Amino acid sequence: MLQKVVRSTVIDAPIERVWAVLRDFNSHDQWHGVVERSRIEGGRRGDQVGAVRDFWLRDGNHIREQLLTLSDSDYKSTYCIVEASVPLQRYVATVTLKPVTDGRRTFWHWESSFATPPGRERELREMVAQGVYEAGFENLRRHLERGADLRTPGSEPQPTALPLPSRRAALRQYGGPEVLVAGDGEAPAPGAGEVRIRQRAVGVNYFDVYLRKGWLPSLLPVAADAPGVPGMEAAGTVIDVGAGVNGLLPGDRVAYMGPQPGAYCSVRTVPADWVVRLPAALEDASAAALLLKGVTADMLLRDLGHVRAGTRLLVHAAAGGVGLLLCAWARKLGATVIGTVSSEDKARVARAHGCEHVIVTRDYRFADAVQAECGGADVVVDGLGDAAREQNFAALARCGHWISLGQASGSLQPISPDWLVQKSITFSRPVVFDFVATQRQLAERAQRVWDALAAGSIQLPPIERYALGAAGQAHAQLESRRSIGALVLIP
């Protein structure tokens, strides 16, 4: 005869926070007191249907369970026991979360059915009900209460004062991709207003190439005894937080972008104002490929380009990480999107992401084609730099706006106002971090990116993954003009 155990409770935390913990099938050794250690077999992710977790209880029992279903829209998962030293036979369990109407609390329903050997029904039913479910409710409450936004005054836990080892890719001199070398470093304990993060994926941006070449030495000074670490964004999991940090908990999945380099590492301590929590369904590598580029696209379209229906937008490197987001998002807004790429393969990808007119060129000649296609661009997003200087001017319509986003071909020579006035052209050279100077601004822009992804206004770009120690190879690929989409490093 099958036994059935049902337990429910209310957790004083938003549903997204509770689900971020429970959706990871391998997180229970971090919060459930009965679990001593756990691992996912076969290198699968902890949120991958079919994954098997192999874990040991503190009483010595050994269990293997398999994730059968997981729904981020319903906040629901089911799993079963595959093998166990505890005689729970045909065990199947379901976890379901629902938001309480006040929006700040979560209703958690946990139930299971299983068979037992004759005479052990009551013993095993109580073990599941009390030792697993009820104890689990309390354990998760304590786990969440370690976060600053759920603490009572005076109960703030102190992070460990010890630094943690951190692998990194750094340079001791400026130069080509070969100067990026793997090595060991440390991530200090978080101070007031700081967060320490175990990084799962690091975004690679062309700005990192400028740093490596020494074009911005004040931002990334390097020396033989003081290597510089590039990188402006990453995604991972919060290890611990410093005093005064609100809204972030140990175990939260997060991403960050910041104006100071240093992201090419496995563990990093950063200001909490740089950090945003991730949607439950967004993988770490996707977040590292999307946050900085997506926020940049939001800034370009919303604040500088004022892109709307009918805007004629020219996007250079249209098959790159930022380019693909710009093409898709602008097309969704009703703009006419023209893009330049360096190969037919890239042209196909750009078209698939909303680029209406694609110009294939490797010699920075595109102005005549732009004029023929649409009569001139209202907005140009230029990451090419000096080699495209004259062509950008020729491609712009009267009263157009030229946004200088990068300088892949070399530093842009000074732009004379007397030159621009010939066509009443305006010019801007933004730094995206000035547009997210506060955590609230960053959170609002990041949320627009997540919402755009969920609504289909943008798509995740193709992602090329490299080991952290292969950062130099990633840079070489980026500079070769062969890369499509985004590149990330996996520590």
N, C-alpha and C positions, 0 to 999 in steps of 0.2 A: 504494500500500500504506500502510495506517495505521501510524503509529508510536505506541508506548505508553511513557510514562515513569511510573515509580512510585518514590516516595521516602517514607520514614517516619522519625520520630525521637521522642524523649521530651523533653518540656519540663518543667523543674522549677517548675511552678506548677499550682494546681488547675484543673480543667477549666473551671469557671465563669469564671476569670480569662482563660484563653486564648480561650475562646469569646466573651467580651465584646468582645475586640479583633477577632477574625476574622469575627464575624457582621456587622460594619459593612463593607459592600462598598466604602466609600469611605475606609477607614482606612489603606490600604497606603502612602500617601505619608507617613504618620507613623512607620512602622516599617520598611518595606522600602527598602533603600539604593538599589535600581535605579530607584525611582520618583521623579521630580522634582516633579510636581504632578498633582492629580486632582480631578475634580468629578463630581457626579451630574447627569445631564441632566434637564431638565424639572421641577426642584424636588422630585423624589421623595426619599424617605428612603433612607438607605444600607442598610436592612434590608428593603426592599420588593421582593418578587419582581417581576421585570420591569424593575427599575431598570437603567439603562445608565450605566456609569462611563466617562468620557472622560479618558484620562491620557497623560502624556508620560514617557518614560524619560530617564534622564540621558545616554544615548548619542544622543538625538535622535529615536528612534522614537516613533510615536504609535499608540495602541491604544484601541479601544472594546470593552468587554466587557459582557455582560448577565447579571444574576443570574437563574437559571432556577428553582432551588428553595432553600428554607431551612427547616430543621427545628430548633427549639430543643429538642425532646425527644430527637432523635437526634444533636444537635451535628453537623449535616451540611449542606453547601451544594454546589450545582453552578452552573457558569457557563460561558459560551461566548464566543468572540471573534466580534464582529459585523463589525469592520473593523480592519485593522492594516497598518502599513508593513512589518512582519515577515511573511514568507510562511509563516505557520502556518495551514493550511487545515482547515476543519471541526474546529477546536480546541474540545474540551469537557473541562473539568476538574472534579474532585470533591475537596472537603476534608472529612475525617471525623476527629472527635476521640473518644477513649475514655478513661475514667479509669483510671489505674494503680491497682492494688489498695491501695496505701498512702494513696490519697485526696489526696495532695499533689502528684502529678505527672500529666502528661497525655500520652497516646500520640496523635501527629498523623500521619495518613496522607494523602498528597497524590498524586493521580494524574491523568493526562490522556491523551487520544488525539488525533492530528492527522495530517494529510497534509502532505507537503513537496514542493517541486519536485525532480525527479530530480537526484541527485548531491549534494543538501544534507541528506540524512537524518541523517548523523552529526553534522554541525555544529549543526543545529537541535535535535536530541535532546539534545546536551550543553548547549546554551544553556538549554533549559528545565530540565534536571535539575540543573545546577550554578548557572547564573546566576539562576534563578528560585527553584527549590525549596530546594536546599541553602543558598543564600545567604539565602533567606527564613527558614529555620529559625534561622540564627545571628542575623539581624537582629532577629527577634522575641524571642529570648533576651535580647539586649542591651536591647531596649525594656522588657521586663519587669524586668530587673535594676535598672532605675532606681528601682524601688519599695523603700521602706525594709524591708519584710518579707522581701525577697529579697537584700538587700545583705550583703556581708561587712563586718566592722568596718573603719572607716576609709575605705570606698569611697563614702560618701554623696555624691551629686551636690549641688551648691548650686543652688537656684533663682535665677532672675535677680533681681538686687537692684532692678530698675526697677519702678515701678508700671505698671499697664496701664490704658488708657482704659476707662471703663465708662459706658454710657448709663444713666440712672436716671430714675425718676419721684419727685419730691420735693415738699415743701411748705415755704414760708417763713412761713406763718401757719396757724393752725387755722381750720377752716371746712367748707364744703360740698365736694362732689366737684371743683368747679372749682379748688380750691387745689392740686390735684395737677398738676404741670407737668413736662414732660420737659426734661432737661438733661444736661450732661456732668459726669462725676466720674472718680475713679481708684480702682483696687483695689490696695492696697500688696502688695509681695512677701510671701509667707508667712513669718512668724517661726516660732520653735520651737513645735511642736504645732499648726501651722495649715496650712490647705489653701486654695489659690486655685482657684476654679471658674468655668468659662465656662458661664453659666446658659442653659438652653434653654427653661425654663418656670418660672413663679413662681406659687405658690399664693396665691389671694386669700381671706381669711377675714374674718368680721364683726369680729373683733378689730382688724383694720386700720382699720375705720371708727371705732372708739373712739379709736385713736391719732390719726387725722386730725382728729377733732372736738376733741381736746385734753383728753379725759377722763383721760388718764394722762400728764401733761406731764413727769413725772420720767423716764418710760421713753422718750419721744420729744420732747425739747426742740427747739424750732425758733426760728430768727431769720432776719432778712433776709440776713445774711451767713453763716448756718450752717443750710442747709435740712435738714429731717429726712426720712429715707427709711423708709417703712413696710415691712411684709412680714416674715413669720416663717419662710417655707419656700420652697424652690426645688429644681429638679433640673437636672443638666447634666453636664459632663465636667471631670475634674480637669486643671488646667493644670500645676501644680507643687505641691510639698509642702515644708514646712519641716523643720528638724532634729527628730529624735525621733518622727516620724510613722510608725506601723506600720500595715500592712494596706491602704494606699491608694497607687495608682500613677498617674502621669500617663497620661491616656487612659481611666481608669476612669469608667464611668457611675455617677453617685451622686445621692443626694438628701439634703437636710438639713432639720432644724427646730431652732430655737434660741430662747432667751428674750430675745434682743436684736433689735429690728427692724433692717431694712436690706436686705431681699431684693428690693425693686423696682429691679433693676439688671441689667446684662448680664454683669458680671464682679464676683465678690465673694470676699473672703478671710475665712474663718471658722475657728473652732476645729475640729480634726479630730474631737473628741468629739461634735460635732453631726451627723456625716456617716455615712451607711450606703451600701453599694454596692447597686445595683439588680439585680433579676433580669433576665436577658437579654431576656426577652419583654415587659417592661414599658416602654412608651413614656415619654418624659420628661414630656409633658403629663399622662399618667395618674398618674405618680409624684407630680407637684406637686399634683395634685388629691386624692391619696389619703393621703400619708404623715401629715401632721399630723391630718387628720380621722380616719384609720384608727386611729392611736395613741390619739387622744382616745376613740374608740368602745371600744377595748380597755380603757382605764382605767375608763370609765363602767360597762361591763358586768361586768368582772372584779373590779375593786377596790372600787368604791363601790356599785354596784347589786346585786352578787352575783346576777346574773340566771341563772336556771336554769329547768327545766321547771316550768310553772305560775305563774311570776312574771307579775304584771300590770304592764306597763310603758307609761307615757304619755310619748310623744315629741312635743315641740312642733317646729314647722317640719320636719315629717316628710319633706318633699320637698327639703330642703336637703342640702348635702354631708354633714354629720355625720348628719343625720336618716335619710337613706336607708341609710347603713351600719348605724346602730343598728337600724333596723327589720329589715333582712335578717338580721343576725347574731343578734339576739335571737330572731327567729322560728326560726332554725336551732337555737337552744338550747332550744326548746320553750316560750318565753314567749308569753303573750297580749299582742299589741302593738296599742296604740291610738295614733293620731297625729292631730295637728291641722294643717290646711293652710288656705290662704286662697282657694283656687279649685278648681273641679272638675278642671281640667287637672292641677293638682298632686296631687289625690286619686288620679287614675288612675296617675300615676307612683309614688306612695307604695304603692298596692296592688300594683303590679308588683314592688316591692322588699320585699314581705313584711308590709306594714302590714295587719293583719287588720280593724281597725275604724278608719275615717277620719272625722273630724269636720271639716266645712268651716265655718270661721268667720273673720270679719274683725274682730269686735268683742271678742275675747278671752273669749267665753262658751262654756264647754265642760264645766263640772263636772257638770251634770245629766246630760249625755249619757254621760260617763265612768261615773258611778254606775249609770246604766241599763244600760250595756253589760256591766260586769264587777263592779259592787259596790264600785268604788273602786280606785285604783292603788296597788300596793305601792311602785313607784318612779316618780318624775316627773323627767324631764330637761328643765329649763326654760332656754331661751335667750331668753325673751320679756321678762323683767324685771318692772318694777313694775306695768304694766297688767294682768298676769295674777296678781298676788299673791294676792288673795282667792280667785280661782277655783282656783288650785293647791291652796290649803289645803282647799277644799271637795272637790276631786277625789280627794284622798289617802284611802286606807283607814287605819284605825287601825294604828299601828306602822309606817306607811309612811316612805319616805325621800325627801326633796326635795333634788335636786341642782341648784344654781343654776349654769348654765354660761355664761350671757350676759345681756345687758340691752338687747335691741334696742329695746324701748319706753321705756327710761329706767332710771336707776339704781334698784335695789331698795332700798326703804326698810328701816330696821332691823327685824329679825325678833326678836320678844320670846320668850324661853324660856317665859314663862307662856302665850303663845298656842299654841306648839307642844305643850305638855304636855297640852292639852285632848284631843288624839288620840294622845299618845305618839309624835309625829312627830320624826324626826331630820332634821338639815339639814346640808348640806355645800356648800362653794363651792371647788372644786378649781382648781389651776393645773396644767395637764398637764405643764409642764416640770419640776415637782418630782418627777414620776413617771418621768422619764427623765434623772435628774441625772448618770448615768454613761453612758459609751458602751456598756457592756455592757447596761444596762437598755434603752437605745434600740434596740440591735440585736435584743434578744429580742422587744420589742414589735413592731418593724418586721417581723421574721420571722413573727410571728403574723398580721400583716396580709397579708403576701404569701401565706402558707399558706392563709388564709381565702379570698383571692381565687382561688387555684389550685383550691381544693376546691369553689368555688361557694357558700361560706357568705355571701359578700358579692359584689356586682357593682360594676363601675366605675360611678360616677354619671354622668349626662349632663354634658358639659363644654362651657361657653361660653368661647371663646377671644377675647382682646383683645390688640391690640398694646400693648407697654409704654407707649407714649406716650398710649394711650387708657385709662390706669388710672382716670382720673376717670369715664369712661363705665362702667367695670366697677363702681365704687363706687355710681354712681347706679342701675344695674341691681340691685345687691344690696339697696340700701335701698328700692327700689320695691316689693318683695315679689313681683315678677314672675319672678325667677330660679328655675330648677329645677336642682338638682344643684350642681356645683362650677364656679367661675370661675377661669381661669388667664390670666396675662399671658405673651405670647411676646416676649422681647427681640429 
